[in-house]
């Protein structure tokens, strides 16, 4: 029984470490990239993945109970809302930034 507990602890520790590395990558990417759209894209991807790993680590540590079900529901909510919020912020940036074509390459949908 002790081996199972240590295996569960090791899996949770690896998931937590991976999540922290992904979230650290988010911070580095936000400060490294110069354009807002690049920052938003990088932050949305790494932040969502980092939260997945951290929440999975907490679920593994708790085992299957009502608290882990709540964490799973929070995880699903974050996975739905984080890409949507990133898309909305990017949409606002493209609509309000008058220097966007100078800053980055714009791909138009109507050009075939």
C-alpha positions, 0 to 999 in steps of 0.5 A: 500500500505504501508503494501505491501512495509513493507512486501517486505522490511521484506522479503528482509531483511530476505533474506539478513540476511540469505545470510550474515549468509551463507557467514559467514559460508563460511569464518568460514569453509575455516578457520576451515577445514584443507584439501583443498578438504574440504575447496573447497567443503564447500566454493562452496556450501555455497558461491553459496547459500549465493549469491542466497539469497543476489541476491534474496534480491536485486531483491525483493527490486528493484521489477521487472524491467530491473535491477532485470533481470540483477541481475537474469542473474548474479545469473544464471551465478554464479550458473553455474560457481561456481560449475564448478570452484570448481570442476576444482580446486579440480581436479587440487588438486587431480592431483598435491598433492602427499600427498593426500592419507595421508591427506584424504580417496581416493575413487577409481572408478575402485574398485568394 
